[in-house]
Each structure stands twice: as structure tokens, then as C-alpha cells.
Amino acid sequence: MAYEGEPLTYCPANMFDFRNAYAVVVTGARLNPFGHMLLNTGGKNGNFFQVSDLFGYPRMMNAGQFQRYLTENGKTIVTVMRVNIPHPEKSQQKLEEILSQRWPWGVVFHNCESLVEEIVTAGGGPKLHQGTFPLPMQAASQCQSW
């Protein structure tokens, strides 16, 4: 089975770097033309958070683990979108809440982009999805680099 990250089973001693946060869109799984979205805190060498199970705990990866995730899953980065989060402590609190609960995958209703958007908007950041459904490739209206 390809690498998906690690469940975070402890509260971090320090806050994640939400002042340097990105929504990262990668190519989707074999039959998924809509892509996949992860939350990044700390930039290219920071931490990545995602959900991929039908009903499972969201997962965390450091930069090295993220490269392993890309390689083992045959994914590439489509774009990264810098997100301004005015209240990082609120995003941190939401992230910790979400990581402690199983995430029910709802295909186009409650998915990877919904997870990222809930954390970003909790801290006063922007809504990410465009249109009716949260579909990562539709949010990728810009190409940015780290």
C-alpha cells in the first residue's frame, strides 16, 4: 500500500506555522480527474496534512514524508496557493480538533478540499472552493511556486 502519512496522536508542543500556509493541489488518484488537496504549514520544508481514507483519521507528513507520498502514489504537484490566515491560533485549534476525529469522505461534498478549507477559514482565511462542490482542480486557478 502506498504511503499516505501518519496519524498525529499527540498535541504538538509548538504551534504549526500558519503564517506561512498553503493549499497544495496534487494530481488525483487513477480515476480522479479533480485532483487532491493538502494543507501545508511552514512552506516547502514544513508540514503537510491530508485525508485520504473513506472513514479515517487525517494524516500528517513532514517534507521528506511528503516527497515519499508523491513518489509512492505517482502524484505531482499541480499548484500551491498561499493562504493568508489572520488568526493562526484558531486554525491550529481547528486542525487539532479535526486530527482527533475520523473524517467521513463524502466524495464531492466532504472531501480533502473541505478539510483544508475548514482549517483555513477557522483562522479567518479565504474560502477555497469555486462553484457548487469542493473540487481541488477548480480551486487551482493560479499557479504559484514556493
DAUR-V719180 format. One record per backbone hydrogen bond with DSSP energy under -0.5 kcal/mol. CO is the residue of the C=O (numbers start at 0). NH is the residue of the N-H. E is the energy in kcal/mol with one decimal. If there is no record, write none. Layout:
BEGIN
CO;NH;E  CO;NH;E
END
This chain:
BEGIN
5;59;-3.2  6;8;-0.8  15;17;-1.8  16;19;-1.1  16;41;-1.3  17;20;-0.6  19;41;-2.1  19;42;-1.0  20;82;-2.5  21;23;-0.6  21;39;-3.0  22;24;-0.6  22;80;-2.7  23;25;-0.5  23;37;-2.5  24;77;-3.1  24;78;-1.5  25;35;-2.5  28;31;-2.7  30;32;-0.7  31;34;-0.8  33;136;-2.3  35;25;-3.0  37;23;-3.0  38;48;-2.5  39;21;-2.4  40;46;-2.7  42;45;-2.9  46;40;-2.4  47;60;-2.4  48;38;-2.5  49;58;-3.5  53;104;-3.3  55;102;-3.2  58;49;-2.2  59;5;-2.8  60;47;-3.1  61;65;-2.4  62;66;-1.8  63;67;-1.8  64;68;-2.7  65;69;-2.5  66;70;-2.4  67;71;-3.1  68;72;-1.8  69;73;-0.6  69;74;-2.4  70;73;-1.1  75;26;-2.2  78;24;-2.8  79;81;-0.5  80;22;-2.5  82;20;-0.6  82;84;-0.6  83;85;-0.6  86;89;-1.3  86;90;-1.3  87;91;-2.6  88;92;-2.0  89;93;-2.1  90;94;-2.9  91;95;-2.5  92;96;-2.1  93;97;-2.9  94;98;-2.8  95;99;-1.0  96;99;-0.6  97;100;-1.5  100;57;-0.6  101;103;-0.6  102;55;-1.3  102;104;-0.6  105;107;-0.6  105;108;-2.4  107;133;-0.9  109;105;-3.5  110;114;-2.0  111;115;-1.9  112;116;-2.8  113;117;-2.5  114;118;-1.6  115;119;-2.5  116;120;-3.0  117;121;-1.4  118;122;-0.8  119;122;-0.9  119;124;-2.3  120;123;-1.8  122;86;-2.7  132;134;-1.2  134;137;-1.8  134;138;-1.1  135;138;-0.5  135;139;-1.0  138;140;-2.0  141;143;-0.6  143;79;-0.9
END
